[in-house]
Amino acid sequence: MSLSKIMFCLVLFCLTAACGVDKPAPDLFALPVTYAVGKKPAAVVAKDMNVDGYPDLLVVNSASNTLNYLEGEGDGTFKQPLTLKTGREPMALAAADFNGDRIPDIAFSNYGDGDVSIILGQKDGLFKHKQNIKVGRLPIALATGDFNNDEHMDLVVTLRFDKMVILLGVGDGTFKVGEVYKASGTPAMMVVGDYNDDKNLDIAMVFNAVQVNFIRVFDGRGDGTFANPRRIAGGHQSSFIAQHDMNRDGLMDLIVSSTMKDSLTLFTGRAGGEFEAGPDFAGEKGPEHLVAGEFTGDGKPDLVVCNRRDNSISILEGRGDGSFIFPHFNYPVGRNPRAMAAADFNGDSMLDLAVILYDAQMVEILMRKVEGPPRVDEP
C-alpha cells in the first residue's frame, strides 16, 4: 500500500473515531485528485459545456475575480483550468442555454458590482461575454427556470438584505429586469420547481438571519410573476437548500442546512405544494452545501453534506422513506470545503463529487470506486 493511501486511511479512521462511528465508512471513493483554481472559490457547477458528452466544471473565485473552466476528459480527469475575468467578487453561478442554440451558457452574480454577467457558450468550447445586468446591492444567489412559459430560460437573483429579483430571458442570451419582491430575513440560496403541480415554476428560498426559523415558497403564476410567498416554519438560520424526492412518493422534498446551528431539516412535500418540516437533526461542524442522490449502492436516495468547519463531507444514507440511517459516513477532504457538484465524471453510471476548498484554492475530485455494501439498519 502506498504511503498516500496509508495516510488517507489513517485520517479517515481518526475522523470517524472522533465522530463516534463504530466502524470505518465504506470505501466508496478513490483517492482524491485536486486542481488549482482561483482565490476564495465560492461556487461550482458540473455541466457539459462543450457538448462532447462529458461533464465539465465551472468555478467562480470571489477574491481573484475570475471564472475557471475545467474541461472534462470523460475518464474522471480534467484539463488544466481556463481562466476568464469576472466582475468584483463573483459569488453565485448557473449554467443553462440562454439563447436557444443548445449550447450551455453561463450566468454569475458579481457581489461587489451589484450585477449579473451573462457569458455565451460557443461550439468550440470557448465563451463570449454578452451582457451585464444591474440587479441591486450584493447579489448573493442565482437560479434558472422558465418562469413565464415562453420557452426561454429566465433567472432569479437574491440580494443579500431583503429582495428577490426576476430576470426574464429574451431568447438571444439577453435579459430584462422583471418584478422585484420583498424577501426579508436575509435571503440565501434558492431552488426552483413546480411544487403545486400547476405547470408553473415556483421558488423555495432559505434565510439565514439569526432569529429566522422558516423558509418561504414563492408560487409562480406562469407569466413571470409570483404570488406573495408562503412562510413555512422550520429550519433555524438556514444557509443552503436542496431538493429531491427523498421518500419516493412522487412529490419533491426540500432539505436545508444550518451552518451556524450544525443541523439539517427535511421538509416533506405534500399534495398541493405544501411542505411539513420534520425535527432538526444533527450534522457535523458547519454543514452547508447539500447534494442529494444515490451514493451507497442500494438504490435509495442519500444526502451528501459539505462540512465547513471539520474539513469533511458526510454521506447520510437514506432509508427511502425520508429518514436517514445514523451514524452517517464521514470522509476527509481538504481545508474549508464550501460547495459541491455531483455528476458522473467517468461514464460508469455512478455519481462522483467535485468539492471546492476555500482556503486551499482547489477543487477536489472524489471518484466513486465501488458500489457500497448495503447497510443493516438495526432497530
C-alpha positions, 0 to 999 in steps of 0.5 A: 500500500502506498504511503498516500493511501496509508495516510488517507486511511489513517485520517479517515479512521481518526475522523470517524473515531472522533465522530463516534462511528463504530466502524470505518465508512465504506470505501466508496471513493478513490483517492482524491485528485485536486486542481488549482483554481482561483482565490476564495472559490465560492461556487461550482457547477458540473455541466457539459459545456462543450457538448462532447458528452462529458461533464465539465466544471465551472468555478467562480473565485470571489477574491481573484475575480475570475471564472475557471473552466475545467474541461472534462476528459470523460475518464474522471480527469480534467484539463488544466483550468481556463481562466476568464475575468469576472466582475468584483467578487463573483459569488453565485453561478448557473449554467443553462442555454440562454439563447436557444442554440443548445449550447450551455451558457453561463450566468454569475452574480458579481457581489461587489458590482451589484450585477449579473454577467451573462457569458455565451457558450460557443461550439468550440468550447470557448465563451463570449461575454454578452451582457451585464445586468444591474440587479441591486446591492450584493447579489448573493444567489442565482437560479434558472427556470422558465418562469413565464412559459415562453420557452426561454430560460429566465433567472432569479437573483437574491440580494443579500438584505431583503429582495428577490429579483426576476430576470426574464430571458429574451431568447438571444442570451439577453435579459430584462429586469422583471418584478422585484419582491420583498424577501426579508430575513436575509435571503440565501440560496434558492431552488426552483420547481413546480411544487403545486403541480400547476405547470408553473415554476415556483421558488423555495428560498432559505434565510439565514438571519439569526432569529429566522426559523422558516423558509418561504415558497414563492408560487409562480403564476406562469407569466413571470410573476409570483404570488406573495410567498408562503412562510413555512416554519422550520429550519433555524438560520438556514444557509443552503437548500436542496431538493429531491424526492427523498421518500419516493412518493412522487412529490419533491422534498426540500432539505436545508442546512444550518451552518451556524446551528450544525443541523439539517431539516427535511421538509416533506412535500405534500399534495398541493405544494405544501411542505411539513418540516420534520425535527432538526437533526444533527450534522457535523461542524458547519454543514452547508452545501447539500447534494442529494442522490444515490451514493451507497449502492442500494438504490435509495436516495442519500444526502451528501453534506459539505462540512465547513468547519471539520474539513469533511463531507458526510454521506447520510444514507437514506432509508427511502422513506425520508429518514436517514440511517445514523451514524452517517459516513464521514470522509476527509477532504481538504481545508474549508470545503464550501460547495459541491457538484455531483455528476458522473465524471467517468461514464460508469453510471455512478455519481462522483463529487467535485468539492471546492476548498476555500482556503486551499484554492482547489477543487477536489475530485472524489471518484466513486470506486465501488458500489457500497455494501448495503447497510443493516439498519438495526432497530 
